[in-house]
Amino acid sequence: MKPSTHLLRILVFCMLCAPLPAQRKPSNGNVVFPPERVPNLGKVKQLLKDYHDCRCRCGCYAAEMNKQARRAMAFLERRAAARRPREKLAIVLDIDETALSTYQFRETTDLGYIPSLFDQWVRAAQAPAIESTLRLFQKARQLQVAVFFISARREALRAATQQNLQTQGYAGWSGLVLRPMEDNSRSIAEFKSSARQGIADQGYRIIVNVGDQVSDLSGEPAAELSVKLPNPFYFIP
């Protein structure tokens, strides 16, 4: 994660929501304040928490997630209904903040990210399902559309990831692609587009791709419809 890009993403989000004064002015008027053009980090974090919990005027995370999932669902149903004979259809789902929520972990680190602690948390396989994505998954299975998961989680976390997905209701997928341990040179967008190519090489037509990062959706082959879920909590280039 590039800190400068991450900060810029947070700042844009904050400016769209509401002005955030850096500090409350003291009662003593003889204080000289700096410009402080960058919002106070503590206030930004509180805004993000309120957005997740639907306690602010800047929108509601769950409602926006549901809205995007409905768009994906509507297209999935129309496209499956127009399936040609013997056409193999597939959808691709990201995992973190798409199929499963890692917000519980981020609460323990005050919205920060510590790789070793994150991997430890993932191995506990306790991440809850994101209900709107689970409904999309179940609809795809009902329509006999293959579901593939592509995640930047490392291969070392495969067993825990499989267990977590299954216990949360994601059963019967066609593939789970995780990033190889030795893969450190490619960008996430390059890794994910390569994984989608592997699916296409199996004869599938990817009709929907859902992720919370632009890097989940970038590159070729692209899905017929790519759906970006909201995620102001972190950025993966």
C-alpha positions as CSV (number, residue, x, y, z in Angstrom):
1,M,0.0,0.0,0.0
2,K,1.4,3.4,-0.9
3,P,0.9,5.8,2.1
4,S,0.5,8.9,-0.1
5,T,-2.2,7.3,-2.3
6,H,-3.9,5.9,0.8
7,L,-3.9,9.4,2.4
8,L,-5.2,11.0,-0.7
9,R,-8.1,8.5,-0.9
10,I,-9.1,9.3,2.7
11,L,-8.9,13.1,2.1
12,V,-11.1,12.9,-0.9
13,F,-13.6,10.9,1.0
14,C,-13.6,13.4,3.9
15,M,-14.0,16.4,1.6
16,L,-17.1,14.8,0.0
17,C,-18.7,14.2,3.4
18,A,-18.2,17.2,5.6
19,P,-15.5,19.7,6.6
20,L,-13.3,18.4,9.4
21,P,-11.7,21.1,11.6
22,A,-8.4,19.9,13.0
23,Q,-9.0,21.0,16.5
24,R,-11.7,22.7,18.5
25,K,-10.8,26.3,19.2
26,P,-9.9,27.0,22.9
27,S,-11.8,29.5,24.9
28,N,-8.6,31.6,25.1
29,G,-8.5,33.8,22.0
30,N,-4.8,34.4,22.1
31,V,-3.9,31.3,20.1
32,V,-2.3,31.3,16.7
33,F,-3.4,28.4,14.6
34,P,-1.5,26.9,11.6
35,P,-3.5,26.3,8.3
36,E,-3.8,22.5,9.0
37,R,-5.1,21.8,5.5
38,V,-4.9,18.1,6.1
39,P,-7.9,16.8,8.2
40,N,-7.0,15.5,11.7
41,L,-6.4,11.7,11.5
42,G,-8.4,11.0,14.6
43,K,-11.4,12.7,13.1
44,V,-11.0,10.9,9.8
45,K,-10.9,7.6,11.6
46,Q,-14.1,8.5,13.5
47,L,-15.8,9.5,10.2
48,L,-14.9,6.1,8.7
49,K,-16.2,4.2,11.7
50,D,-19.5,6.2,11.6
51,Y,-19.8,5.5,7.9
52,H,-19.3,1.8,8.5
53,D,-21.9,1.8,11.3
54,C,-24.3,4.1,9.5
55,R,-24.1,7.0,12.0
56,C,-23.0,9.9,9.7
57,R,-24.5,12.1,7.0
58,C,-21.9,10.9,4.5
59,G,-23.8,7.8,3.5
60,C,-24.3,4.3,4.8
61,Y,-21.8,1.5,4.0
62,A,-24.3,-1.3,4.1
63,A,-26.8,0.5,2.0
64,E,-24.2,1.3,-0.7
65,M,-22.9,-2.3,-0.6
66,N,-26.5,-3.6,-1.2
67,K,-27.1,-1.2,-4.0
68,Q,-24.0,-2.4,-5.9
69,A,-24.8,-6.0,-5.3
70,R,-28.3,-5.5,-6.7
71,R,-26.8,-4.0,-9.9
72,A,-24.6,-7.1,-10.2
73,M,-27.5,-9.4,-9.5
74,A,-29.8,-7.8,-12.1
75,F,-27.1,-8.1,-14.8
76,L,-26.4,-11.7,-13.7
77,E,-30.0,-12.7,-14.1
78,R,-30.4,-11.1,-17.5
79,R,-27.2,-12.5,-18.8
80,A,-27.9,-16.0,-17.5
81,A,-31.3,-15.9,-19.2
82,A,-29.6,-15.1,-22.5
83,R,-27.1,-17.9,-22.2
84,R,-26.3,-19.6,-25.5
85,P,-26.3,-23.4,-25.8
86,R,-23.3,-24.9,-24.1
87,E,-22.0,-21.5,-23.1
88,K,-19.9,-21.7,-19.8
89,L,-20.6,-18.6,-17.7
90,A,-18.7,-17.5,-14.7
91,I,-18.5,-14.7,-12.1
92,V,-15.4,-13.6,-10.2
93,L,-15.5,-12.4,-6.6
94,D,-12.8,-10.8,-4.5
95,I,-12.7,-12.0,-0.9
96,D,-11.7,-9.3,1.7
97,E,-14.3,-6.5,1.8
98,T,-16.2,-8.3,-1.0
99,A,-17.2,-11.8,0.1
100,L,-15.9,-11.5,3.7
101,S,-15.5,-8.6,6.0
102,T,-12.2,-7.9,7.8
103,Y,-13.6,-4.9,9.6
104,Q,-13.5,-6.7,13.0
105,F,-9.7,-7.1,12.6
106,R,-9.3,-3.4,11.6
107,E,-11.2,-2.3,14.7
108,T,-8.5,-4.0,16.8
109,T,-5.8,-2.0,15.1
110,D,-7.6,1.3,15.0
111,L,-8.2,0.9,11.3
112,G,-4.5,0.2,10.7
113,Y,-2.9,-2.8,9.0
114,I,-0.2,-5.0,10.5
115,P,0.5,-8.0,8.2
116,S,1.6,-10.5,10.8
117,L,-1.5,-9.7,12.9
118,F,-3.8,-9.8,9.9
119,D,-2.5,-13.3,8.8
120,Q,-3.0,-14.5,12.4
121,W,-6.6,-13.2,12.4
122,V,-7.3,-14.8,8.9
123,R,-6.1,-18.2,10.2
124,A,-8.8,-18.0,12.8
125,A,-11.3,-18.2,9.9
126,Q,-13.8,-16.0,11.7
127,A,-14.5,-13.3,9.1
128,P,-18.2,-12.8,8.7
129,A,-19.8,-13.0,5.2
130,I,-20.9,-9.8,3.5
131,E,-24.6,-10.6,3.1
132,S,-25.2,-8.8,-0.2
133,T,-22.3,-10.7,-1.8
134,L,-23.4,-14.0,-0.3
135,R,-26.8,-13.5,-2.0
136,L,-25.1,-12.8,-5.3
137,F,-23.1,-16.0,-4.9
138,Q,-26.2,-18.0,-4.1
139,K,-28.0,-16.6,-7.1
140,A,-25.1,-17.5,-9.4
141,R,-25.1,-21.1,-8.0
142,Q,-28.9,-21.3,-8.5
143,L,-28.5,-20.1,-12.2
144,Q,-25.7,-22.6,-12.7
145,V,-23.1,-19.9,-13.2
146,A,-19.6,-20.9,-12.0
147,V,-18.1,-18.8,-9.2
148,F,-14.4,-18.2,-8.9
149,F,-12.7,-16.4,-6.0
150,I,-9.5,-14.4,-6.8
151,S,-7.8,-12.9,-3.8
152,A,-4.5,-11.2,-3.0
153,R,-4.3,-13.4,0.1
154,R,-1.2,-15.6,0.0
155,E,-1.2,-19.3,-0.7
156,A,-0.2,-20.0,2.9
157,L,-3.7,-18.9,4.0
158,R,-5.5,-21.2,1.6
159,A,-6.8,-23.7,4.2
160,A,-8.1,-21.0,6.5
161,T,-9.7,-19.1,3.6
162,Q,-11.5,-22.2,2.4
163,Q,-12.7,-23.0,5.8
164,N,-13.9,-19.4,6.4
165,L,-15.7,-19.2,3.1
166,Q,-17.5,-22.6,3.6
167,T,-18.6,-21.8,7.2
168,Q,-20.0,-18.5,6.0
169,G,-22.2,-20.2,3.3
170,Y,-19.9,-20.0,0.3
171,A,-20.1,-23.6,-0.8
172,G,-19.7,-25.1,-4.2
173,W,-17.4,-22.6,-5.9
174,S,-15.5,-23.6,-9.0
175,G,-12.1,-22.2,-8.1
176,L,-10.1,-20.3,-5.5
177,V,-7.0,-18.4,-6.8
178,L,-4.6,-17.0,-4.2
179,R,-1.4,-15.1,-4.7
180,P,1.7,-17.4,-4.8
181,M,4.1,-16.8,-1.9
182,E,7.0,-16.0,-4.3
183,D,4.9,-13.6,-6.4
184,N,6.3,-10.2,-5.3
185,S,7.0,-8.4,-8.6
186,R,3.6,-8.2,-10.2
187,S,1.0,-5.6,-9.2
188,I,-2.3,-6.8,-7.8
189,A,-4.0,-5.8,-11.0
190,E,-1.5,-7.9,-13.0
191,F,-2.0,-10.9,-10.7
192,K,-5.7,-10.7,-10.9
193,S,-6.0,-10.2,-14.7
194,S,-3.7,-13.2,-15.1
195,A,-6.0,-15.3,-12.9
196,R,-9.0,-14.2,-14.9
197,Q,-7.1,-15.3,-18.1
198,G,-6.7,-18.7,-16.5
199,I,-10.4,-18.9,-16.0
200,A,-11.1,-17.8,-19.6
201,D,-8.6,-20.4,-20.8
202,Q,-10.8,-23.1,-19.3
203,G,-13.6,-22.0,-21.7
204,Y,-15.5,-19.7,-19.3
205,R,-17.1,-16.4,-20.3
206,I,-16.7,-14.1,-17.3
207,I,-19.9,-12.1,-17.1
208,V,-19.5,-10.4,-13.7
209,N,-16.5,-9.3,-11.7
210,V,-17.0,-7.8,-8.2
211,G,-14.3,-6.3,-6.0
212,D,-13.8,-3.4,-3.6
213,Q,-10.6,-2.2,-5.3
214,V,-10.1,-0.8,-8.8
215,S,-7.1,-3.2,-9.0
216,D,-9.6,-6.1,-8.6
217,L,-11.3,-5.0,-11.8
218,S,-8.4,-3.7,-14.0
219,G,-6.8,-5.4,-16.9
220,E,-7.8,-8.0,-19.5
221,P,-9.7,-10.1,-19.8
222,A,-12.4,-7.9,-18.3
223,A,-15.8,-9.1,-17.3
224,E,-18.9,-8.1,-19.3
225,L,-19.8,-6.1,-16.1
226,S,-17.3,-5.1,-13.4
227,V,-18.8,-3.8,-10.2
228,K,-16.8,-1.7,-7.7
229,L,-17.9,-2.0,-4.1
230,P,-17.3,0.9,-1.6
231,N,-14.2,0.7,0.5
232,P,-12.8,3.9,2.0
233,F,-10.9,2.0,4.7
234,Y,-7.8,1.1,2.7
235,F,-6.4,1.2,-0.8
236,I,-4.5,-1.5,-2.8
237,P,-3.0,-0.3,-6.1
